[in-house]
Amino acid sequence: MLKGKTVVLGVTGGIAAYKIASLASMLVKQHADVQVIMTENATNFITPTTFETLTGNKCLVDTFDRNFQFQVEHVALAKRADIFMIAPATANVIAKVAHGLADDMLTTTFLACKKPKYIVPAMNTQMYENPITQDNLDICRRYGMHVVEPASGYLACGDTGAGKMPEPELLMEYIMQELAFEKDMAGKKVLVTAGPTREAIDPVRYITNHSTGKMGYAIAQAAARRGAEVTLVSGPVNLKAPLGVNLVPVTSAGEMFQAVTEASSSQDVIIKAAAVADYRPKYVGTEKTKKKDGDMNLEMERTDDILAWLGNHRQPGQVLCGFSMETENMLENSQAKLEKKHVDMIVANNLKTAGAGFGTDTNVVTIITKEGAEELAMMTKEQVAHQLLNRIMDRF
């Protein structure tokens, strides 16, 4: 995903410096050209050789190193960079970059770089919360730098609080968000629904389905990485909200209906990937239902049809997409749904098809529109998400 992209990592003298080796490795696996610049103090925590081994590039420390290419190296590297991330960023280096000090290879290159810059503070809680450090971070933000908020937890100094560097996986997400895809959806507002709903029987029991939300979350992440302003209305799942997405958590079909209908009028694209309950118990017990001899009967009532409501209240130019999980007659049922709900497309899949079931990392879908049906090969849900978004963007 990052082939042809140059990522510059600035490593300063904090205990979290060792974690950046993992980040460098992740970036290389995505085919990025990873360049690492270290401060002299950082070499006390991790060696330049480690980064050179991981990246295949020389790790720069000394501004006046004579063993370099003819170009003025900090300027050449600043021009090549597609993103510059200082992680961990100590209070000392934050103060320098906030005020334009450039007294080593890292700060001179950072000052010369015109591409997106990210600062990842990592330090003792008292140092991080010090008003001077906070003022310096505000200055950095004012100059257009991105500040990644530190995590809270047990710190190397023995304190507990804010100042812990986020895990490399999260830093990787920031880089992917910035570089992985062209921002062809910038300016578009996209609403995605995901996951199951839970319909209460009583305070203890509920009716639900096997949806894990993976497909909807993949769509939300893909749209955000392509520059869209994304709202994700999600039923209860065990997934983290994608970076840069506005998460609206709901539980029941009624709550999802309310959340979607309230936000729908301002959206350019609505993708309803959630597996919403079609029926709910007509009467919800206020106390736990006690077990008795014999069978138990539940009287059920229809839930509000969210997709049908959207089709009947769509805004001019709005693109509507629904999902259809079937076990038989997939094409016929999904084509009927397309017409009945007045939507632009239906993404259909069959639960019985290998690689297309609930909870899998892959999917096998057929995209149905008024123009016809297009069957896609089995691919990851992330790939399906981008294929779907490509076809949606063709409508604008």
Sequence and secondary structure as in RCSB ss.txt:
>XXXX:A:sequence
MLKGKTVVLGVTGGIAAYKIASLASMLVKQHADVQVIMTENATNFITPTTFETLTGNKCLVDTFDRNFQFQVEHV
ALAKRADIFMIAPATANVIAKVAHGLADDMLTTTFLACKKPKYIVPAMNTQMYENPITQDNLDICRRYGMHVVEP
ASGYLACGDTGAGKMPEPELLMEYIMQELAFEKDMAGKKVLVTAGPTREAIDPVRYITNHSTGKMGYAIAQAAAR
RGAEVTLVSGPVNLKAPLGVNLVPVTSAGEMFQAVTEASSSQDVIIKAAAVADYRPKYVGTEKTKKKDGDMNLEM
ERTDDILAWLGNHRQPGQVLCGFSMETENMLENSQAKLEKKHVDMIVANNLKTAGAGFGTDTNVVTIITKEGAEE
LAMMTKEQVAHQLLNRIMDRF
>XXXX:A:secstr
  TT EEEEEE SSGGGGGHHHHHHHHHHTT EEEEEE TGGGGTS HHHHHHHHSS  B  TT SSS SS HHH
HHHHH SEEEEEEE HHHHHHHHTT   SHHHHHHHH  S EEEEE S HHHHHSHHHHHHHHHHHHTT EE   
EEEE TTS EEEEE   HHHHHHHHHHHHSS  TTTT EEEEEESB  EESSSS EE  S  SHHHHHHHHHHHH
TT EEEEEE S S    TTEEEEE  SHHHHHHHHHHHGGG SEEEE  B  SEEESS  SS     SS     E
EE   HHHHHHHS  TT EEEEEEEESS HHHHHHHHHHHHT SEEEEEETTSTT STT SEE  EEEETTEEEE
  SEEHHHHHHHHHHHHHTT 
